[in-house]
């Protein structure tokens, strides 16, 4: 039979409030009494009900993490890094998948707030910030989201330099002889995709590329959909260069071009974005824009920990990216 705090108190011959102080490490208790209580906890196999405790105190050691697609290697790696960093300070992670769907994101936020999480990390999804977060006092770190609400007291922002990364990718392709160039992006209006498209278009403008010689295509964030889109596009038209605004899209594009017997990089050169581990295992290995997921995860974790502890935090952090050349460019 499960033992409760009253059983522990009776076994240690102390009050329930003393047991509570020992378990929660709050208030003074002598070492002799602390030892007696912890020995009773061990012998009785008592486990504290953290959910009930959170509801009473209206605070927990849980941090909610919302990502668009946990099957995407970038997001799963990011979640792993954040969880590792939080565990070092006694915080635990609730991982939630939003599927780049604002309705699902709204439901998940409701559930996390109802369950008294003590902080949120929101990655991607939607061009605007959920109003419930703006009206809440819960500490929140937004990754790759709009910073229009940077003045919000409990909210800070982290993002990669999406514009510069896309600009570097497109300019590299132009310098390597691109004549007809295409961009493949996700079709959801998320901040990083918008900024990456802006960087791409800025290069088209700077190099005075005629409108007929560049195109932008969009799909869901899926290697399968990227494969199908590139097959469809190349069945009707040909490009000699392709910028994929996420490596997961580049994986599908490479497979499509292989199926069409289009040589990479001799006939079509490709640059991705993110530098996920799988990029090095493609044939040919993918040239891409490197964003350091370990640095991103540690930066996000550091900020949510500081917010949790009511410490001052820089409101906006933009992390650098850089081009990594492999075999998919000439």
C-alpha positions as CSV (number, residue, x, y, z in Angstrom):
1,X,0.0,0.0,0.0
2,X,1.3,3.4,-0.9
3,X,2.5,5.5,2.0
4,X,1.7,9.2,2.5
5,X,3.3,12.0,4.3
6,X,1.4,11.2,7.5
7,X,2.9,7.7,7.6
8,X,6.4,9.2,7.2
9,X,5.7,11.7,10.1
10,X,4.5,8.9,12.4
11,X,7.5,6.6,11.6
12,X,10.0,9.4,12.2
13,X,8.0,10.7,15.3
14,X,7.9,14.2,13.9
15,X,5.1,16.5,12.7
16,X,3.8,16.6,9.1
17,X,5.1,20.1,8.7
18,X,8.6,18.9,9.7
19,X,8.5,16.2,7.0
20,X,7.4,18.8,4.5
21,X,10.3,21.1,5.4
22,X,12.8,18.2,5.0
23,X,11.4,17.0,1.6
24,X,11.1,20.5,0.2
25,X,14.4,21.7,1.7
26,X,12.6,24.7,3.2
27,X,13.1,26.1,6.7
28,X,15.4,24.9,9.5
29,X,15.5,21.3,10.6
30,X,18.3,19.7,12.7
31,X,20.6,17.2,11.0
32,X,19.4,14.5,13.4
33,X,15.7,15.1,12.5
34,X,16.5,15.4,8.8
35,X,18.3,12.0,9.0
36,X,15.3,10.4,10.7
37,X,12.9,11.8,8.2
38,X,14.9,10.7,5.2
39,X,15.4,7.2,6.7
40,X,11.6,6.9,7.1
41,X,11.1,8.1,3.5
42,X,13.5,5.3,2.4
43,X,12.1,2.5,4.5
44,X,8.4,3.4,3.6
45,X,9.2,4.0,-0.1
46,X,7.4,7.3,0.1
47,X,7.3,9.3,-3.2
48,X,6.1,12.9,-3.1
49,X,3.2,13.8,-5.4
50,X,4.9,16.6,-7.4
51,X,1.7,17.3,-9.4
52,X,-0.3,18.0,-6.3
53,X,2.6,20.0,-4.8
54,X,2.7,22.1,-8.0
55,X,-1.0,22.8,-7.8
56,X,-0.8,23.9,-4.2
57,X,2.3,26.1,-4.7
58,X,1.2,27.2,-8.2
59,X,4.8,26.5,-9.3
60,X,6.6,23.4,-10.5
61,X,10.0,22.3,-11.8
62,X,8.6,21.6,-15.2
63,X,9.4,23.6,-18.4
64,X,7.3,23.1,-21.5
65,X,9.0,22.9,-24.9
66,X,6.9,23.3,-28.0
67,X,8.5,22.3,-31.3
68,X,6.9,22.1,-34.8
69,X,8.0,18.6,-35.7
70,X,9.9,16.3,-33.3
71,X,10.6,13.9,-36.2
72,X,12.8,16.7,-37.8
73,X,16.4,15.9,-36.7
74,X,17.1,19.6,-35.9
75,X,14.2,19.8,-33.4
76,X,14.8,16.5,-31.8
77,X,18.5,17.4,-31.3
78,X,17.5,20.8,-29.9
79,X,15.1,19.2,-27.4
80,X,17.8,16.8,-26.3
81,X,20.3,19.7,-25.6
82,X,17.7,21.8,-23.7
83,X,16.6,18.8,-21.6
84,X,20.3,18.0,-20.7
85,X,20.9,21.6,-19.6
86,X,17.7,21.9,-17.6
87,X,18.3,18.6,-15.8
88,X,21.6,20.0,-14.4
89,X,19.7,22.5,-12.3
90,X,16.8,20.2,-11.3
91,X,14.3,21.2,-14.0
92,X,12.3,18.8,-16.1
93,X,11.0,19.0,-19.6
94,X,7.6,18.6,-21.1
95,X,8.0,18.1,-24.8
96,X,5.1,18.9,-27.1
97,X,4.7,18.7,-30.9
98,X,2.7,21.4,-32.6
99,X,2.9,20.2,-36.2
100,X,3.3,23.8,-37.3
101,X,-0.4,24.2,-36.5
102,X,-1.5,27.3,-34.5
103,X,-4.7,25.5,-33.3
104,X,-2.6,22.7,-31.9
105,X,-0.2,25.2,-30.4
106,X,-3.1,26.9,-28.7
107,X,-4.4,23.7,-27.1
108,X,-0.9,22.7,-26.0
109,X,-0.3,26.1,-24.3
110,X,-3.7,25.8,-22.5
111,X,-2.7,22.3,-21.2
112,X,0.7,23.4,-20.0
113,X,-0.5,26.5,-18.3
114,X,-3.3,24.5,-16.6
115,X,-0.7,22.0,-15.3
116,X,1.3,24.8,-13.7
117,X,4.5,24.6,-15.8
118,X,7.0,27.2,-14.6
119,X,8.3,28.2,-18.0
120,X,7.8,27.8,-21.7
121,X,10.1,27.5,-24.7
122,X,8.2,28.0,-28.0
123,X,10.0,27.1,-31.2
124,X,8.5,28.2,-34.6
125,X,4.8,28.0,-35.5
126,X,2.8,31.0,-36.5
127,X,3.7,34.6,-37.6
128,X,2.3,36.0,-34.4
129,X,2.7,35.2,-30.7
130,X,-0.2,33.4,-28.9
131,X,-2.2,36.0,-27.0
132,X,-2.3,33.8,-23.9
133,X,1.4,34.1,-23.6
134,X,1.3,37.8,-23.9
135,X,-1.3,38.0,-21.1
136,X,0.5,35.6,-18.9
137,X,3.3,36.2,-16.4
138,X,5.0,32.8,-17.2
139,X,8.7,33.0,-18.1
140,X,8.9,32.4,-21.9
141,X,11.7,32.0,-24.4
142,X,10.7,32.4,-28.0
143,X,13.0,30.8,-30.7
144,X,12.8,32.0,-34.2
145,X,9.6,34.0,-33.6
146,X,8.7,37.7,-34.1
147,X,10.3,40.1,-31.7
148,X,7.5,42.7,-32.0
149,X,6.7,42.0,-28.3
150,X,10.3,42.2,-27.1
151,X,9.1,44.7,-24.4
152,X,7.1,42.0,-22.7
153,X,8.5,41.6,-19.2
154,X,8.7,37.8,-19.0
155,X,9.5,37.1,-22.6
156,X,12.9,36.9,-24.3
157,X,13.9,36.0,-27.9
158,X,16.6,33.9,-29.5
159,X,17.1,33.3,-33.2
160,X,19.7,32.5,-35.8
161,X,20.8,35.1,-38.3
162,X,18.4,33.7,-40.9
163,X,18.7,36.6,-43.3
164,X,22.5,36.5,-43.4
165,X,22.5,32.7,-43.8
166,X,20.1,32.8,-46.8
167,X,22.0,35.7,-48.3
168,X,25.3,33.8,-48.0
169,X,23.7,30.7,-49.6
170,X,22.3,32.5,-52.6
171,X,25.4,34.6,-53.1
172,X,27.6,31.5,-53.0
173,X,25.5,29.9,-55.7
174,X,25.7,33.0,-57.8
175,X,29.5,33.2,-57.4
176,X,29.7,29.5,-58.4
177,X,28.0,30.2,-61.7
178,X,24.3,30.0,-61.1
179,X,22.2,31.1,-64.2
180,X,18.8,29.8,-63.2
181,X,18.2,29.5,-59.5
182,X,15.3,28.2,-57.3
183,X,14.5,28.4,-53.6
184,X,12.6,25.7,-51.8
185,X,11.0,26.8,-48.5
186,X,8.3,25.6,-46.2
187,X,4.8,27.1,-46.9
188,X,4.0,28.1,-43.3
189,X,4.5,31.8,-42.6
190,X,7.1,31.3,-39.8
191,X,9.7,34.0,-39.1
192,X,12.8,32.1,-40.2
193,X,11.3,31.2,-43.5
194,X,10.3,34.8,-44.1
195,X,13.7,36.0,-43.2
196,X,15.4,33.4,-45.4
197,X,13.3,34.3,-48.3
198,X,14.1,38.0,-47.8
199,X,17.8,37.1,-47.8
200,X,17.5,35.1,-51.0
201,X,15.5,37.9,-52.8
202,X,18.1,40.5,-51.7
203,X,20.8,38.6,-53.6
204,X,18.5,38.3,-56.7
205,X,18.1,42.1,-56.5
206,X,21.8,42.8,-56.0
207,X,22.9,40.5,-58.9
208,X,20.1,41.8,-61.1
209,X,18.8,38.3,-61.8
210,X,15.8,38.6,-64.2
211,X,12.5,37.4,-62.7
212,X,12.2,34.6,-65.3
213,X,15.5,33.2,-64.0
214,X,14.6,32.6,-60.4
215,X,11.7,31.0,-58.6
216,X,10.5,30.3,-55.1
217,X,8.6,27.1,-54.3
218,X,7.0,26.0,-51.0
219,X,6.0,22.7,-49.4
220,X,5.2,21.4,-45.9
221,X,8.3,20.7,-43.8
222,X,8.8,17.2,-45.2
223,X,11.5,15.4,-47.2
224,X,8.8,13.5,-49.0
225,X,6.9,16.7,-50.1
226,X,10.2,18.3,-51.1
227,X,11.0,15.2,-53.2
228,X,7.6,15.3,-54.9
229,X,7.9,19.1,-55.6
230,X,11.3,18.9,-57.2
231,X,10.2,16.0,-59.4
232,X,7.2,18.1,-60.5
233,X,9.3,21.2,-61.1
234,X,12.1,19.5,-63.0
235,X,9.6,17.6,-65.2
236,X,8.5,21.0,-66.6
237,X,11.6,23.3,-66.2
238,X,15.3,23.1,-65.2
239,X,17.4,25.1,-62.8
240,X,21.1,24.8,-62.3
241,X,21.1,25.9,-58.6
242,X,18.8,25.2,-55.7
243,X,18.7,26.8,-52.2
244,X,16.7,24.7,-49.8
245,X,15.8,26.7,-46.7
246,X,16.0,23.6,-44.4
247,X,18.2,20.6,-44.7
248,X,15.2,18.3,-44.4
249,X,13.9,19.7,-47.7
250,X,17.4,19.3,-49.3
251,X,17.3,15.6,-48.4
252,X,14.1,15.2,-50.4
253,X,15.5,17.3,-53.2
254,X,18.7,15.3,-53.5
255,X,16.7,12.1,-53.8
256,X,14.4,13.6,-56.4
257,X,17.3,14.7,-58.6
258,X,19.0,11.3,-58.2
259,X,15.7,9.7,-59.4
260,X,15.7,12.0,-62.4
261,X,19.3,11.1,-63.1
262,X,20.3,14.8,-62.7
263,X,24.0,15.0,-61.6
264,X,24.8,17.0,-58.5
265,X,26.7,19.3,-58.5
266,X,27.6,19.2,-62.2
267,X,24.1,19.9,-63.5
268,X,22.4,21.3,-60.3
269,X,24.2,22.5,-57.2
270,X,22.4,22.6,-53.9
271,X,22.8,24.4,-50.6
272,X,20.7,23.6,-47.5
273,X,20.2,25.3,-44.1
274,X,20.7,24.1,-40.5
275,X,23.6,21.5,-41.0
276,X,21.8,18.6,-39.4
277,X,24.0,15.5,-38.9
278,X,22.3,13.7,-41.8
279,X,23.6,16.4,-44.2
280,X,27.1,14.7,-44.1
281,X,25.6,11.3,-45.0
282,X,23.9,12.3,-48.2
283,X,25.5,11.4,-51.6
284,X,26.9,13.9,-52.4
285,X,27.4,15.4,-48.9
286,X,25.3,18.5,-48.6
287,X,26.8,22.0,-48.6
288,X,24.8,24.0,-46.1
289,X,24.4,26.9,-43.8
290,X,25.6,25.8,-40.3
291,X,23.6,26.8,-37.3
292,X,25.1,25.3,-34.2
293,X,22.2,23.4,-32.5
294,X,24.2,22.8,-29.3
295,X,24.8,26.5,-28.9
296,X,21.2,27.3,-29.7
297,X,20.0,24.7,-27.1
298,X,22.4,25.9,-24.4
299,X,21.5,29.5,-25.1
300,X,17.8,28.8,-24.8
301,X,18.2,26.7,-21.6
302,X,20.4,29.4,-20.0
303,X,17.7,32.0,-20.6
304,X,14.8,30.0,-19.3
305,X,16.8,29.1,-16.2
306,X,17.5,32.7,-15.5
307,X,13.9,33.7,-16.1
308,X,12.8,30.9,-13.7
309,X,15.2,32.3,-11.1
310,X,14.0,35.9,-11.6
311,X,17.4,37.0,-13.0
312,X,18.0,39.6,-15.7
313,X,18.1,38.3,-19.2
314,X,19.1,39.9,-22.5
315,X,15.9,40.4,-24.5
316,X,17.2,39.5,-27.9
317,X,20.0,37.2,-28.9
318,X,20.9,36.6,-32.6
319,X,23.2,33.6,-33.1
320,X,25.7,33.5,-36.0
321,X,25.6,31.1,-38.9
322,X,28.1,30.3,-41.6
323,X,28.5,28.4,-44.9
324,X,29.9,24.9,-44.8
325,X,31.1,23.7,-48.2
326,X,30.8,20.0,-49.0
327,X,30.2,18.1,-52.3
328,X,26.8,19.5,-53.5
329,X,28.3,22.7,-54.8
330,X,30.8,23.2,-57.6
